[in-house]
Amino acid sequence: MKKTLILASLLAFGVSTQCFAADIPTVEAVKPAESVEKPAPPEMQRPPRKPDAKKAAFEKRLKLTDEQKAKAKEIRMKGHEEMKPIIEAIRQKRQEIEVVKLSRIAVEMQQEKIAKLNAEIKELKKKAHEIRMKNMQEFESILTKKQLKELKKMKEEGRKKFEKEFKKHHGNSLKPPFGPPPAGDKNPELPPPAPHADAE
């Protein structure tokens, strides 16, 4: 009887010790705050950003003068600043949608809130598109007739390339988000191949 009691108490002690040990964080799990703040060694750091090869090729093909390049950069930077708050607002709305999806409110209320946020995102995207189109028009205003002709050719090439890639990934079941331009449309709303609409 005594042996049984001793064995039972030893077993209970062993189990409680293991449970207690499991609650104590290991030394490896607790990392000092300094290790997070230390910068990465030079060999691990990102290399300095190289000049945009696409932008350089675009400027070379259009044969932009130094003055035109400077004006194009100005337009690009202004567009980037105008676009920044819109991109941030879209990001926040998408985060709100995720929060609503995880909330415990009724399904009908969730759908209603998500629909409202999606409508707001659609409006923000419309504003972003308007800024891109305005930037494109500003850029085109600094070009010569010859350069405008070349730009039109580049847009057409960009359209064909996009349609080819779209069909490759989606097949013929879906149509690209834009069709052929209406007759007489001199400035079709294409995804601009020109990098001047992007941020540097």
C-alpha positions in Angstrom: 0.0 0.0 0.0 2.8 2.4 0.9 4.6 1.6 -2.3 1.4 2.4 -4.3 1.1 5.7 -2.5 4.7 6.6 -3.1 4.5 5.7 -6.8 1.3 7.8 -7.2 2.8 10.8 -5.4 6.0 10.6 -7.6 3.8 10.3 -10.7 1.7 13.3 -9.7 4.9 15.3 -8.9 6.4 14.5 -12.3 3.3 15.5 -14.2 2.9 18.8 -12.3 6.6 19.6 -12.8 6.3 19.1 -16.6 3.2 21.3 -16.8 5.0 24.0 -14.8 8.0 23.8 -17.0 5.9 24.1 -20.1 4.5 27.5 -18.8 8.0 29.0 -18.3 9.2 30.7 -21.5 12.6 29.4 -22.8 15.6 31.8 -23.1 15.5 31.5 -26.9 11.8 32.6 -27.0 12.5 35.9 -25.2 14.6 38.0 -27.5 16.0 41.3 -26.4 14.5 44.4 -28.1 18.0 45.4 -29.3 18.2 42.5 -31.7 15.1 43.8 -33.6 16.5 47.3 -33.9 20.0 46.4 -35.2 20.4 47.1 -38.9 21.2 44.3 -41.2 24.9 43.7 -42.1 26.0 45.5 -45.3 26.0 42.2 -47.3 22.3 41.7 -46.3 21.1 45.2 -47.1 19.2 46.0 -50.3 21.4 47.3 -53.1 20.8 51.0 -54.1 18.0 51.4 -56.6 19.0 51.2 -60.2 17.6 53.7 -62.7 14.3 52.5 -64.2 15.3 50.7 -67.4 11.7 50.8 -68.8 11.6 54.6 -68.3 15.0 55.0 -70.0 13.9 52.9 -73.0 10.6 54.9 -73.2 12.4 58.2 -73.2 15.0 57.0 -75.7 12.3 55.7 -78.1 10.4 59.0 -78.0 13.7 60.8 -78.3 12.8 63.2 -75.5 15.0 66.3 -75.0 16.5 67.0 -71.6 13.9 69.8 -71.1 11.1 67.3 -71.9 12.6 64.8 -69.5 12.6 67.4 -66.8 9.0 68.4 -67.5 7.9 64.7 -67.6 9.5 64.1 -64.2 7.7 67.1 -62.8 4.4 65.8 -64.1 5.2 62.3 -62.8 6.0 63.6 -59.3 2.9 65.8 -59.2 0.8 62.8 -60.2 2.5 60.7 -57.5 1.6 63.2 -54.8 -2.0 63.4 -56.0 -2.3 59.7 -56.1 -0.7 59.0 -52.6 -3.8 59.9 -50.5 -6.1 57.9 -52.9 -4.0 54.8 -52.7 -3.8 55.1 -48.9 -7.6 55.5 -48.7 -8.2 52.4 -50.9 -5.8 50.4 -48.7 -7.8 51.5 -45.5 -11.1 50.6 -47.1 -9.9 47.2 -48.0 -8.7 46.7 -44.4 -12.1 47.8 -43.2 -13.7 45.1 -45.4 -11.5 42.5 -43.8 -12.5 43.7 -40.3 -16.2 43.6 -41.2 -15.8 40.0 -42.6 -14.3 38.9 -39.3 -16.9 40.7 -37.2 -19.7 38.9 -35.4 -22.5 41.1 -36.8 -25.4 39.7 -38.8 -24.7 38.5 -42.3 -27.1 41.1 -43.8 -25.3 43.9 -42.0 -21.9 42.6 -43.1 -23.0 42.5 -46.7 -24.4 46.0 -46.5 -21.2 47.5 -45.0 -19.0 45.6 -47.5 -21.2 46.8 -50.4 -20.9 50.4 -49.1 -17.1 50.1 -48.8 -16.7 48.6 -52.2 -18.7 51.5 -53.7 -16.3 53.9 -52.0 -13.3 52.0 -53.4 -14.9 52.2 -56.9 -15.2 56.0 -56.6 -11.5 56.3 -55.4 -10.4 54.1 -58.3 -12.3 56.4 -60.6 -10.5 59.4 -59.2 -7.1 57.6 -59.6 -8.0 56.9 -63.2 -8.9 60.6 -63.8 -5.5 61.6 -62.4 -3.7 59.1 -64.7 -5.6 60.4 -67.7 -4.8 64.1 -66.7 -1.1 63.2 -66.3 -1.1 61.5 -69.7 -2.7 64.6 -71.3 -0.2 66.9 -69.6 2.6 64.7 -70.8 1.3 64.6 -74.4 1.1 68.4 -74.4 4.9 68.6 -74.2 5.5 66.3 -77.2 6.0 67.1 -80.8 3.7 65.7 -83.5 6.3 63.1 -84.4 6.6 62.0 -80.8 2.8 61.9 -80.4 2.7 59.6 -83.5 5.3 57.3 -81.9 3.5 57.4 -78.6 0.3 56.3 -80.3 2.2 53.4 -81.9 3.6 52.4 -78.4 0.1 52.5 -76.9 -1.2 50.2 -79.6 1.7 47.8 -79.0 0.9 48.0 -75.3 -2.7 47.1 -75.9 -1.9 44.1 -78.1 0.6 42.8 -75.5 -1.9 43.2 -72.7 -4.6 41.4 -74.7 -2.2 38.6 -75.5 -1.2 38.2 -71.8 -4.9 38.5 -70.7 -5.9 35.7 -73.1 -3.0 33.6 -72.0 -4.1 33.7 -68.4 -7.9 33.9 -68.8 -8.6 32.3 -72.2 -11.4 33.5 -74.4 -14.0 33.2 -71.6 -13.4 36.7 -70.4 -12.9 40.0 -72.3 -10.1 42.4 -71.5 -11.3 45.4 -69.4 -11.2 47.6 -72.6 -12.2 47.0 -76.1 -11.2 48.6 -79.4 -11.5 52.4 -79.3 -14.7 53.9 -80.8 -14.4 55.4 -84.3 -12.8 58.8 -84.2 -11.4 58.4 -80.7 -8.0 59.9 -80.8 -7.1 59.3 -77.2 -8.5 55.8 -76.2 -8.4 55.0 -72.5 -5.6 52.4 -72.5 -3.4 51.3 -69.7 -0.5 53.8 -70.4 2.7 52.0 -71.4 4.5 55.3 -70.5 6.3 55.1 -67.1 5.8 58.9 -66.6 2.5 58.1 -64.9 4.2 56.1 -62.3 6.1 57.2 -59.2 9.8 57.3 -59.3 
